[in-house]
Structure formats: C-alpha cells, structure tokens
C-alpha cells in the first residue's frame, strides 16, 4: 500500500491543479480515507476581465478552488475550503513588497510553504481527524528525510527546505517518484477535468499584472518608504551614470534585458542600492561570486551548531547544485563554492544537499565577488 499498510484518514492539499489531484487519487487507490482541502489565499482581481478575472491556471486561485471541488466530486471524496487570505497576505505578499523595497529578490513560494501550506494545513488536517497531510509536490520523504523528486525536471525540494523537520513525519508526497507525463496520463485515464490543464508559470497573487505594480500598491498600503521605488539611475562600478531604471523593484541581480543604458556592450545587474535608488551594472565576469553569506539557517537534519562540512548548494530552483564548503555559526553560514557561481541574488534561498538529501538552507544575505 505504498507509505503504510495501515489505512489512514489523510487530508490532501488540493490546489486545483493536476498534481495534487493525482496525489489524492493515488492515496485513495491505496485504500486511505482521503479528504480534499483547498486554501483560499487571495481574491480575484475586480479590475480584470475574461479568464483573468478568476485567475484560472494559478495555484489556489478562485477559479482553481472550484476546479478542486469538481475533482473531489469526480473522485467521490469530501472537499473543504479554508480561508487563509489574512495569513497569506501577511506572510507572503507583505514580505514580497518589503523585500523588493529593500533591494532584495524574494522567493514567495518558499515563504508560502514555510508559513501557510504546511503548518496551518497540518493543524486543519488534525482537526478533521486525519493523521497525515499529503501534497502534490515532486519530492520524497523517506524515514523523516526530505529528498529530491526522482524527475530532475520537476523536483521541488528546493522550495521545501523551510517547512520544518518536525513536520516531515506527518507529511506525504505521493508524486516523488513520478514524472509529469505519468501524472497527466493517469489523470486522463481517470477522466479528470484538469488532466491537460497548463501548469502555472507565474506568481499566483500577481496574475496577469506586473509584479512591480503589486509591490508598489502593497508598499503604499503597508506605509513603507515608497521613495525607494521611484525611478533612479543605472551606474557602472565606478559610479558613472549610464542610464535610468523604472524602480529598484523592477530589476534583479543577473538581469540583462530591459536595461536602458548607453553603449552596445552587454551589461548585467550586479547590485541594487535602495538608499541611493541606484542599480549597479557590469560585465558578465563581474557576476561571479566565490562565496555567499546565508542568514536564518534552517536545519532538516542534525547539522552542527558551529563547524564546517562539505555539501552541494543550489541558489535558484533551476540552477545546478555546486559543491561547496559550509562554515556554520549558529543561524548564520558562509558558503564557499568550489567553482564561482553567477548572479547571486540577495533574498533568494540557498539550499544545501548531500546527493538527493536536503540538509537545510537559508536566505542569501550577500556574496563575495571573485574567483
């Protein structure tokens, strides 16, 4: 029976997408009593029209809540909707605006998993008498250890490092050994309404809008200093003015396209300086970093409080893991790459691995240039 020979009551987090739908179906096929639970995270944009009004095709959108309900009806399992709009706004959208206003590049999917999806949903699951929470993530949990999904193209373990080691024993991820083609084929065989629904390629709460507009509006609502979001200057590393930008929240480290600068040579964003409203650019080789500083270190295994270890680190979801030496000092770590890494963006996650095993991770505070 897969995870256990014992029949359990399981709550499956249903986003409305095909992945979580098949996760629920697989658990049901194993004989478990499955309950579908969908979070309402934000409202539809009242200014939008047509399909964009319900933001269909994005995780937990108003339209996808209805789709999750339809899937549960097709599977013959109960479905409930949980209103988590206030928690999501505070933990994810507000953080998104604050990070961009501080010149960093946020990772809202990690924050959502950390603060909204796992802990609160597991509490709801227990309130419904369930023993475990299941999700449609492409990752594995074996003997209390978080592992990469077997399909490298879909592996989502990078986004899960902050979920908390204490939760691992109570979470199931049935798709960890599956690939997307297998999932869609099974969904078609079951006749599910979302079998061929496209994967979301955008941030759920941004929808069809620009992320810059979302940052500006939320920054005003939070009473942040919106002066830092005004247009400013693009300079080279010597401080020479090269052009203008539309706001520090419109750029990120490593960006090349869309920069309005003089000259024909390619320039890349190296740093963002909010206090000056400046964006510093340079050549491709200037993007290389030999090490990074990581803050708020989270441990999924028994990492030392202080000391040194060898690992691999991933600084973006799609980036290749890089061998490194990690020096830990409490909740801080310095990670020195064996080979230089390009485009280290403060605010993004740095996740540590030992092969497929996730050791933990933290938030990039800065990088040290050089080879």
N, C-alpha and C positions, 0 to 999 in steps of 0.2 A: 504493500500500500504506500510506497514512497517514503514519506517522512516518518511515519509511525504505523504500527499495526493496529493501533487503538483508534477507534472512531472518536472524533472530537467535534465540538462546535467551533467553527472558525469564522471570523469576520474577515472579509476580503475588501480592501480599499478599492473602490471602483471609480476610475476617473472618467469613464465613458469611452475610453479607447479600447482597442482590440487586445492589448497586452493584459490588462487587468481582467478583462472578460474571460480570457482563456485561463488565467490563473484560477479564477473562480470555478470554471468548468472542470479543470484538472482535479481540484480538490473535491469537487462533487463526485467525479468519477471514482475517486479513491474511497468514496463512501462517507465522507465527512458531512456534517450538517453545516451548510455554508449560508452566511448572511452577507448581503452586499451593503456597503456603507460608502456614501459619497459625500465629500465635503463641498459646501458652498463657500467659495473663497472670495468672490467679488461679484458685483452686479454687472449686467450688460451695460454697454455704453449707450446712453439715451440719445446721443448725437449721431450714432451710426445708423445706417440703413441697410436693408437687404440681409444677406447671411452674416455680415459683420456685426449686426445688432446683438445677436446672441453669442458671437464669438465661437461659433462651432469649429471643431477641429483643434481646440486648445484644451489643455488639461483642466478639468473641473470647471469649465465654462458653464453658464446657464443652459446652453443647448446640450452640452455633454451630460449634464445631470439627467436630463430627460432620456438621453440615449442609454445611460447606465441603468435607468429604471426599466427601459424596454428590454435590455439584455437580461436583466434579472427575471423579468416576466417570461422571457423565452427559455431561460434555464429552470424556471419554476422555483426560484428562491426568493426570500423576502428582501426588500430593499428599503433602506432608510437614508435620509439626507441630514447631515449635521451642519449647522451654521457656524462656520469658523471665520467669518469675514473680519471680525474685530481682531482676532489673534493674527490672521494673515496680514492685515494692514500694518499692524504694529511691528511684527517680526520680519516681514519680507519687504513690503512696499516702502515703509518708512526707512528701513535700512538701505534699500536701493537708492533712495534720494540722498540720504546722509553720506553714503559712500562716494557717490559721484560728486557731491558738493565738496568733499574733502580731497578730491583729486585721485580717488581710487576707483578700481573697476570691480564692482560687486559680483557675487555669484548667488543670485536669488534662489536657484534650485537647491543648493546646499542648505541655505538658511531655511527654506521651506521644509526640507526633510528633517532638519535639526529641531525646529521649533513647532511645526504644525503637523506633519504627517505621521510621525511615529509615536511619540509620547502621548499626545492627546487622543489619537485614534486607538492606541492600545488601552487607554482608560475607558473609552467608549465600548471597546470590544469586551472588556471585563464586565462592564455594566450590563451588557447583553448576555452574560454568562458564557462568553467564549474563552477558550484557553489561549488561543494564539491569534495574531494578526497576520494576514497574508497580503502581499502586494504583487504587482506585475513587473517589478524591476528585473533587469537582466543581471543578476548577481546571485551568488550562492552563500548560504550559511550552513556550515558543517561543524558540528561539535562546538558551537558557540563562537566560531571564527568566520569573519566575513571574507569571502573570496571573490575574485573576478568571475563574471559570467564566462561560459566557455566560448561564446561567439565574440571575438575581439571587436567586431564592428558594432556590437550593441552593448557591450559591457558598460554598466552604470555604477560600478563600485566607487568610482571617483566621487560621486555625489553623496555617498552614504557614510563617509568616514566620521561624521559628527553625530551620528544617530545615538551613540552611547552604547558601551559594551554591555551594560545591564539589560538592554532591550533585546540583544541578539537571540537569547534563548527562547524568546516569546514571539519571534517573527519568522515567517516562512516566505520563500521566494521561489515558487514552482518553476519559473521560466529560466532559472540559472543555467540549465543545461540545454536550453532550446535556442534556435535562431529565429529570425523574423519570418522567413519563408515557411517554416514549420508552423508557427503560430497562425499565420494567415490561412494556411491550408486547413488546419484544424477548425478555424472559425468558419470557413466556407462549408466544411463538412457538417458543422452544427447549424448552418443556416443563420448565423448571427448577423444582425443588421449592420454591424460595424466591421465586418470581415475585411473589406477593402477600403476602409476609411483612411485617408492620408495621415501620416504622422505629423504632429505639430512641429513647426520649425521656428517658432517664435516664443517669446516670453508670454505666459498665459495672461497676465494682467495688462500687458501692453497692447495686445490685439493688433489691429491694423494701424495703430498710431505710431508715432516716433517715440523712442524711449526718452529722447530729450524733452518732449512735451510732458511726459509723465513725471519726469524728475522736476521740471520747473513748477508744475502745478502742485505737486506734493510738498516741495520745498517751501512754497508760499504758505500752504496750509499748516506746516509744522513751525512756521516762524523762523526758518533758517535764514542766514545771510545770503540772500539771492544775488547780491552784487557779484559774488564769485562766479555766477553762471552767465554773466553778461559777456558779450564778445570781447576778445582780447588779442594779444599779439602772439605770433609764432616767431621764435628766435632760434639761432644756432647756439652751439655750446659756448661761443664767445660772447653771447648776448646781442649779436647783431640781428636787427629786425628783418624778417624775411616775408612776412605776410600777416594775415589776420585769421582768427578762428571764430566760430559762432558760439563758443562756450566750452569750458573745460569738460563738461558732461557730454559733449558731442564727440570726444576723441578718447582713444585708449592707447596704451603703450604697444608699439609694434605696428600701429596703423600707418599706411602709406597713401591709400586712395582718399580723395576728397580734401586734401590739404591745399589751401590756396597760398602757394608760396612762389617766390620768384625763382627763375632758373629752370633748367631742364633735367638736372640730375635727380634721381630718386632720393627722397628724404623720408625718414621714419620717425614716428613719435618716440622719444626716449624717456621723457619725464613730463609730468603735469604739475605745475606750481600754482595752486589755487590762490595763495595770498597775493600773487602778482597777476593773476589771470594770464599766465604765460604757459605756452606749450613749447618745450624744447625739442628740436629735431636734430637728426644726424644721419650718418651713413649706416648701411646695413651692418657693418662690423661693430659699430658703436652699440648695437643692441645686445651684444653678447655679454653675459654675466658669468662670473666664476663661482659665485655663491649667493645665497639668499638668507635673509633673516625671517624667521617664522614665529608668529605670536599665537597665543591661545591654543597651545598644542593639545590635541585630543588623543587619547590612547585607547585603541581597541584591543591591544594585547599588553602584556606586562613589560612595558618599556621602562628603562631606568629613570629615576628622578633626576639623576645627573650622570653624565658619562657619554661615551662615544660608541657608535655602531655603524655597520655597513648596511645599506639598503638601496632601493631604487626609488626615485621620486618622480611624480607626474605633476606638472604645474598647470596643465589645462586638460580638459576632458579628452581631447583628441590627440594630445601630444604623446610622443614616445617616452616611456619610462627611461630615466637616466641613472646609471649607477652613481652613488654619492656616499659621502661620509657625513653622518649626522652627529652633531655635538649638542646634547640636551642639557639645559639648565632650568629645571622646573617646568614652567609653562612656555618657555622660550626655546628655540633651537636655531642653530646655524647649520645650514646645509651647503656643503662644498661639493660641486659637481666634478665628476671625473673629466668630463669634457664640457666646454662652455655651452650655455643654453641661451637661446634668443628670446627676446620680448618677454621678460619677466614683469608681470603687471601687479603692482601692489593692490591688495584687496581680493585677489584670486586665491583659490585653495592650492596648497601643496600637499599632496597625499603620498604617504610612504608605503612601499610594498616590499615584501620578501617573496619573490615569484608571484604567485596568484594571491597570496595572503595580504590583506590590508592591515598594516601595523597601526596606523593612525594618520594624523595630519593636522594642519593648522592653516593660518592665514598669512599670506606673504606681506611682510611689512616693508621690505625693500631688498635691493640687490646690490652686489658689488661688481662693478664692471671689470673687465679684463680677462685675459686668457690664462 
